[in-house]
């Protein structure tokens, strides 16, 4: 499933390669950035403080992180 708006474009797929089902979310604007979320990660999002989620999606925060860390490839577990 692809989700796109004026700020982001991602593809979400069910991944069955691990011990259990998880979501694989790929950044379609870059194509090389992905994250895998298992049910524990997803439940944590449900209970997360909305202010913390807002901080994670703040464009200034994202740009500062990318400038400081460089691109990461969380799909492979390496930077």
GULO-792330 format. One record per residue: residue number from 1; x, y, z of N, C-alpha, C in turn; residue in three letters. Coordinates in pm, whole numbers, plus 32768, in hexadecimal, padded with zeros to 4 digits. Example, Ala and Ser with C-alpha at 12.3 -4.5 7.8 and 13.67 -1.06 7.14 Angstrom:
+------+------+------+------+------+------+------+------+------+------+------+
| resi |   nx |   ny |   nz |  cax |  cay |  caz |   cx |   cy |   cz | resn |
+------+------+------+------+------+------+------+------+------+------+------+
|    1 | 8527 | 7DC7 | 830C | 84CE | 7E3E | 830C | 8528 | 7EB6 | 830C |  Ala |
|    2 | 8505 | 7F1F | 82C4 | 8557 | 7F96 | 82CA | 850A | 8003 | 8313 |  Ser |
+------+------+------+------+------+------+------+------+------+------+------+
This chain:
+------+------+------+------+------+------+------+------+------+------+------+
| resi |   nx |   ny |   nz |  cax |  cay |  caz |   cx |   cy |   cz | resn |
+------+------+------+------+------+------+------+------+------+------+------+
|    1 | 8054 | 7F8C | 8000 | 8000 | 8000 | 8000 | 805A | 807B | 8000 |  Unk |
|    2 | 803D | 80DB | 7FA9 | 8089 | 8157 | 7FA3 | 8037 | 81C7 | 7FE2 |  Unk |
|    3 | 8079 | 8215 | 8035 | 803D | 828A | 8074 | 808E | 8304 | 804C |  Unk |
|    4 | 804C | 8366 | 8011 | 8093 | 83DB | 7FDD | 8044 | 8458 | 8000 |  Unk |
|    5 | 808C | 84BF | 802C | 8052 | 8544 | 8039 | 80BE | 85A9 | 8011 |  Unk |
|    6 | 80A5 | 8627 | 802B | 8105 | 868D | 7FFF | 8187 | 868C | 8050 |  Unk |
|    7 | 818B | 8641 | 80BF | 8201 | 8640 | 8115 | 8251 | 85BE | 8111 |  Unk |
|    8 | 8211 | 8551 | 80EA | 8256 | 84CF | 80EF | 8215 | 846C | 808F |  Unk |
|    9 | 8263 | 8406 | 806E | 8232 | 8398 | 801B | 8271 | 8318 | 804F |  Unk |
|   10 | 821D | 82BA | 807D | 8250 | 823D | 80B2 | 8201 | 81C8 | 8078 |  Unk |
|   11 | 8240 | 8155 | 8079 | 81FD | 80D9 | 8057 | 81FF | 8081 | 80D4 |  Unk |
|   12 | 818B | 8048 | 80F5 | 817E | 7FF2 | 816A | 8158 | 7F67 | 8139 |  Unk |
|   13 | 81A9 | 7F05 | 8162 | 818D | 7E7A | 813B | 819A | 7E20 | 81B5 |  Unk |
|   14 | 8150 | 7DB1 | 81B5 | 8160 | 7D4C | 821D | 81DA | 7CF8 | 81FC |  Unk |
|   15 | 8231 | 7CE8 | 825F | 82AB | 7C99 | 824E | 829D | 7C1A | 82A1 |  Unk |
|   16 | 82AE | 7BA9 | 8262 | 82A2 | 7B27 | 82A6 | 8329 | 7AE1 | 82B4 |  Unk |
|   17 | 8398 | 7B28 | 829D | 841C | 7AEB | 829B | 8455 | 7AD2 | 8326 |  Unk |
|   18 | 8427 | 7B1B | 838B | 845C | 7B0C | 8413 | 840D | 7AA1 | 845D |  Unk |
|   19 | 841E | 7A9A | 84E0 | 83D7 | 7A37 | 8531 | 8340 | 7A4E | 8534 |  Unk |
|   20 | 8316 | 7AC8 | 851E | 8288 | 7AE9 | 851C | 826F | 7B53 | 84B2 |  Unk |
|   21 | 81F3 | 7B71 | 849E | 81CF | 7BD6 | 843C | 81F5 | 7C60 | 8471 |  Unk |
|   22 | 8227 | 7CB4 | 8419 | 8249 | 7D3E | 843C | 822E | 7D95 | 83C2 |  Unk |
|   23 | 822D | 7E18 | 83D8 | 821C | 7E76 | 836A | 82A4 | 7EA5 | 833A |  Unk |
|   24 | 82B4 | 7EA9 | 82B9 | 832A | 7EE7 | 827C | 82F9 | 7F69 | 823F |  Unk |
|   25 | 8337 | 7FD6 | 8266 | 8312 | 805A | 8233 | 838A | 8092 | 81E8 |  Unk |
|   26 | 8376 | 80AF | 8168 | 83E2 | 80E0 | 8111 | 83C5 | 8171 | 80EC |  Unk |
|   27 | 842B | 81C6 | 80F8 | 8422 | 8252 | 80CE | 842D | 8255 | 8036 |  Unk |
|   28 | 83C1 | 8275 | 7FF2 | 83C1 | 8276 | 7F5F | 840B | 82EC | 7F24 |  Unk |
|   29 | 8422 | 8355 | 7F71 | 846B | 83C8 | 7F3B | 84FF | 83A8 | 7F2C |  Unk |
|   30 | 8533 | 834E | 7F7F | 85BF | 8327 | 7F76 | 85CF | 829A | 7F41 |  Unk |
|   31 | 8575 | 8241 | 7F6C | 857A | 81B8 | 7F3E | 85DB | 815F | 7F88 |  Unk |
|   32 | 863E | 819A | 7FCB | 86A2 | 8148 | 8010 | 8690 | 814A | 80A8 |  Unk |
|   33 | 8627 | 8188 | 80D8 | 860F | 8193 | 8167 | 8593 | 8142 | 818B |  Unk |
|   34 | 85A2 | 80E4 | 81E8 | 8532 | 8091 | 8211 | 853C | 8073 | 82A6 |  Unk |
|   35 | 84CA | 8052 | 82E0 | 84C5 | 802A | 836D | 8462 | 7FB7 | 8378 |  Unk |
|   36 | 847D | 7F5C | 83D5 | 8424 | 7EEC | 83F1 | 83E8 | 7F01 | 847C |  Unk |
|   37 | 8364 | 7EFA | 8484 | 831F | 7F0E | 8504 | 82D0 | 7E91 | 8527 |  Unk |
|   38 | 82F1 | 7E57 | 859C | 82A6 | 7DE3 | 85CA | 8231 | 7E13 | 8621 |  Unk |
|   39 | 81DB | 7DB7 | 864F | 8167 | 7DE1 | 869C | 818A | 7E34 | 8719 |  Unk |
|   40 | 81F9 | 7E17 | 8759 | 8221 | 7E66 | 87CF | 823C | 7EF7 | 87A7 |  Unk |
|   41 | 8285 | 7F0C | 8738 | 829F | 7F93 | 8709 | 821D | 7FDC | 86E9 |  Unk |
|   42 | 81C2 | 7F96 | 86A8 | 8143 | 7FD4 | 8680 | 80EE | 7FF8 | 86F9 |  Unk |
|   43 | 80EB | 7FA0 | 875C | 80A0 | 7FC0 | 87D6 | 80DE | 8038 | 881E |  Unk |
|   44 | 8162 | 8042 | 881B | 81A5 | 80B5 | 8859 | 817A | 8137 | 8815 |  Unk |
|   45 | 8166 | 8133 | 8792 | 8135 | 81AB | 874D | 80A9 | 81D2 | 877D |  Unk |
|   46 | 8057 | 816F | 8797 | 7FCF | 818A | 87C7 | 7FD3 | 81D4 | 884D |  Unk |
|   47 | 802F | 81AE | 88A3 | 8037 | 81E7 | 8929 | 8099 | 825B | 8934 |  Unk |
|   48 | 80DC | 827E | 88C8 | 813F | 82EA | 88CB | 80FD | 8371 | 88E5 |  Unk |
|   49 | 8148 | 83C8 | 8925 | 811B | 8451 | 893D | 8114 | 8499 | 88B6 |  Unk |
|   50 | 80A3 | 84D3 | 8894 | 8097 | 8519 | 8813 | 8103 | 8584 | 87FE |  Unk |
|   51 | 8130 | 85C4 | 8868 | 8199 | 862A | 885C | 821C | 85EA | 882D |  Unk |
|   52 | 8238 | 8571 | 885B | 82B2 | 852B | 882F | 82A8 | 8507 | 879C |  Unk |
|   53 | 8234 | 84D9 | 8770 | 8223 | 84BB | 86E2 | 822F | 8539 | 868D |  Unk |
|   54 | 81FA | 85A8 | 86BF | 8208 | 8626 | 8677 | 829B | 864D | 8669 |  Unk |
|   55 | 82E9 | 8638 | 86D2 | 8379 | 8658 | 86CC | 83BD | 8602 | 8662 |  Unk |
|   56 | 8398 | 8584 | 8659 | 83D5 | 852B | 85F7 | 83B6 | 8554 | 8567 |  Unk |
|   57 | 8345 | 8594 | 8552 | 831E | 85BB | 84CB | 8337 | 864E | 84AC |  Unk |
|   58 | 8376 | 8695 | 8509 | 8399 | 8721 | 84F2 | 8407 | 8728 | 8487 |  Unk |
|   59 | 83EE | 876C | 8417 | 8453 | 8772 | 83AB | 84DB | 87A5 | 83DA |  Unk |
|   60 | 84DF | 8806 | 8433 | 855F | 8837 | 8464 | 85AC | 87CB | 84AF |  Unk |
|   61 | 8566 | 877C | 84FF | 85A5 | 8710 | 854A | 85DC | 86A7 | 84E9 |  Unk |
|   62 | 8590 | 8685 | 8484 | 85BB | 8621 | 8422 | 8638 | 8651 | 83D8 |  Unk |
|   63 | 8639 | 86CD | 83AB | 86AC | 8701 | 8363 | 8727 | 8707 | 83BB |  Unk |
|   64 | 8717 | 8730 | 8439 | 8789 | 8734 | 8495 | 87C2 | 86A9 | 84AA |  Unk |
|   65 | 876A | 8645 | 84B9 | 8797 | 85BC | 84CE | 87E1 | 8588 | 8453 |  Unk |
|   66 | 87AC | 85A2 | 83DC | 87EF | 8574 | 8362 | 8875 | 85B8 | 8350 |  Unk |
|   67 | 887E | 8638 | 8370 | 88FE | 867F | 8364 | 8965 | 8648 | 83C6 |  Unk |
|   68 | 8939 | 8628 | 8440 | 8995 | 85F9 | 84A7 | 89BF | 8568 | 8492 |  Unk |
|   69 | 8960 | 8513 | 846D | 897A | 8484 | 8464 | 8999 | 8453 | 83D8 |  Unk |
|   70 | 896E | 849D | 8375 | 8975 | 8469 | 82EE | 8903 | 8406 | 82DB |  Unk |
|   71 | 88F2 | 83D6 | 8262 | 8884 | 8377 | 824A | 889C | 82F5 | 8293 |  Unk |
|   72 | 8830 | 82B5 | 82BE | 8839 | 8233 | 82FF | 87E9 | 81CE | 82B0 |  Unk |
|   73 | 880D | 8151 | 82C1 | 87C0 | 80E6 | 8283 | 8794 | 8088 | 82F1 |  Unk |
|   74 | 8722 | 80AB | 8330 | 86F1 | 805B | 839F | 86C1 | 7FD2 | 8370 |  Unk |
|   75 | 86A4 | 7FC3 | 82F0 | 8678 | 7F41 | 82BE | 86E7 | 7EDB | 82CA |  Unk |
|   76 | 8763 | 7F08 | 82BF | 87D5 | 7EAC | 82C8 | 8815 | 7EB2 | 8351 |  Unk |
|   77 | 87E6 | 7F0C | 83A8 | 881E | 7F18 | 842E | 88A5 | 7F5B | 8431 |  Unk |
|   78 | 88C7 | 7FA7 | 83C9 | 8949 | 7FEA | 83C3 | 8937 | 807B | 839A |  Unk |
|   79 | 899E | 80C7 | 83AE | 899E | 8153 | 8384 | 89EF | 8163 | 8307 |  Unk |
+------+------+------+------+------+------+------+------+------+------+------+
